[in-house]
Amino acid sequence: MLLSPTGLAWNGLKGELEDLSFKYLKPAEYGTIRDTIARKKKERDAYIAGGEGPPEKKARGVWGQGGRVGKGKAGSTVSIGR
């Protein structure tokens, strides 16, 4: 392995070429990754636009601050021991 600046440049170039060729060498895996990234981007954009908690935490009902889980009777907040 070369540890000179030239060697590092070649290793960087090799990595870039591997990344760029992945689309053509493994099209099924590339498509799966591309679709997953696109779906996650939509979720992040919706999260940022809505100002809500992350979708996975919101779905489980644990989004809150200071250990608070949700609403108790008459709109009071239920604490989880803090």
Contact map, one row per residue, 1 for C-alpha under 8 A:
1110001000000000000000000000000000000000000000000000000000000000000000000000000000
1111011100000000000000000000000000000000000000000000000000000000000000000000000000
1111111100000000000000000000000000000000000000000000000000000000000000000000000000
0111111100000000000000000000000000000000000000000000000000000000000000000000000000
0011111110000000000000000000000000000000000000000000000000000000000000000000000000
0111111111000000000000000000000000000000000000000000000000000000000000000000000000
1111111111100000000000000000000000000000000000000000000000000000000000000000000000
0111111111110000000000000000000000000000000000000000000000000000000000000000000000
0000111111111000000000000000000000000000000000000000000000000000000000000000000000
0000011111111100000000000000000000000000000000000000000000000000000000000000000000
0000001111111110000000000000000000000000000000000000000000000000000000000000000000
0000000111111111000000000000000000000000000000000000000000000000000000000000000000
0000000011111111100000000000000000000000000000000000000000000000000000000000000000
0000000001111111110000000000000000000000000000000000000000000000000000000000000000
0000000000111111111000000000000000000000000000000000000000000000000000000000000000
0000000000011111111100000000000000000000000000000000000000000000000000000000000000
0000000000001111111110000000000000000000000000000000000000000000000000000000000000
0000000000000111111111000000000000000000000000000000000000000000000000000000000000
0000000000000011111111100000000000000000000000000000000000000000000000000000000000
0000000000000001111111100000000000000000000000000000000000000000000000000000000000
0000000000000000111111111000000000000000000000000000000000000000000000000000000000
0000000000000000011111111110010000000000000000000000000000000000000000000000000000
0000000000000000001111111110011000000000000000000000000000000000000000000000000000
0000000000000000000011111110000000000000000000000000000000000000000000000000000000
0000000000000000000011111110000000000000000000000000000000000000000000000000000000
0000000000000000000001111111110000000000000000000000000000000000000000000000000000
0000000000000000000001111111111000000000000000000000000000000000000000000000000000
0000000000000000000000000111111100000000000000000000000000000000000000000000000000
0000000000000000000000000111111110000000000000000000000000000000000000000000000000
0000000000000000000001100111111111000000000000000000000000000000000000000000000000
0000000000000000000000100011111111100000000000000000000000000000000000000000000000
0000000000000000000000000001111111110000000000000000000000000000000000000000000000
0000000000000000000000000000111111111000000000000000000000000000000000000000000000
0000000000000000000000000000011111111100000000000000000000000000000000000000000000
0000000000000000000000000000001111111110000000000000000000000000000000000000000000
0000000000000000000000000000000111111111000000000000000000000000000000000000000000
0000000000000000000000000000000011111111100000000000000000000000000000000000000000
0000000000000000000000000000000001111111110000000000000000000000000000000000000000
0000000000000000000000000000000000111111111000000000000000000000000000000000000000
0000000000000000000000000000000000011111111100000000000000000000000000000000000000
0000000000000000000000000000000000001111111110000000000000000000000000000000000000
0000000000000000000000000000000000000111111111000000000000000000000000000000000000
0000000000000000000000000000000000000011111111100000001000000000000000000000000000
0000000000000000000000000000000000000001111111110000000000000000000000000000000000
0000000000000000000000000000000000000000111111111000000000000000000000000000000000
0000000000000000000000000000000000000000011111111100000000000000000000000000000000
0000000000000000000000000000000000000000001111111111111000000000000000000000000000
0000000000000000000000000000000000000000000111111111000000000000000000000000000000
0000000000000000000000000000000000000000000011111110000000000000000000000000000000
0000000000000000000000000000000000000000000001111111000000000000000000000000000000
0000000000000000000000000000000000000000000000111111100000000000000000000000000000
0000000000000000000000000000000000000000000000110111110000000000000000000000000000
0000000000000000000000000000000000000000000000100011111011000010000000000000000000
0000000000000000000000000000000000000000000000100001111111000010000000000000000000
0000000000000000000000000000000000000000001000100000111111100000000000000000000000
0000000000000000000000000000000000000000000000000000011111110000000000000000000000
0000000000000000000000000000000000000000000000000000111111111110000000000000000000
0000000000000000000000000000000000000000000000000000111111111110000000000000000000
0000000000000000000000000000000000000000000000000000001111111100000000000000000000
0000000000000000000000000000000000000000000000000000000111111110000000000000000000
0000000000000000000000000000000000000000000000000000000011111110000011000000000000
0000000000000000000000000000000000000000000000000000000011111111000111000000000000
0000000000000000000000000000000000000000000000000000110011011111100111000000000000
0000000000000000000000000000000000000000000000000000000000000111111111000000000000
0000000000000000000000000000000000000000000000000000000000000011111100000000000000
0000000000000000000000000000000000000000000000000000000000000001111100000000000001
0000000000000000000000000000000000000000000000000000000000000001111110000000001111
0000000000000000000000000000000000000000000000000000000000000111111111000000111100
0000000000000000000000000000000000000000000000000000000000001111001111100000111100
0000000000000000000000000000000000000000000000000000000000001111000111110000110000
0000000000000000000000000000000000000000000000000000000000000000000011111111110000
0000000000000000000000000000000000000000000000000000000000000000000001111111110000
0000000000000000000000000000000000000000000000000000000000000000000000111111000000
0000000000000000000000000000000000000000000000000000000000000000000000111111000000
0000000000000000000000000000000000000000000000000000000000000000000000111111100000
0000000000000000000000000000000000000000000000000000000000000000000000111111110000
0000000000000000000000000000000000000000000000000000000000000000000111110011111000
0000000000000000000000000000000000000000000000000000000000000000000111110001111100
0000000000000000000000000000000000000000000000000000000000000000001110000000111111
0000000000000000000000000000000000000000000000000000000000000000001110000000011111
0000000000000000000000000000000000000000000000000000000000000000001000000000001111
0000000000000000000000000000000000000000000000000000000000000000011000000000001111
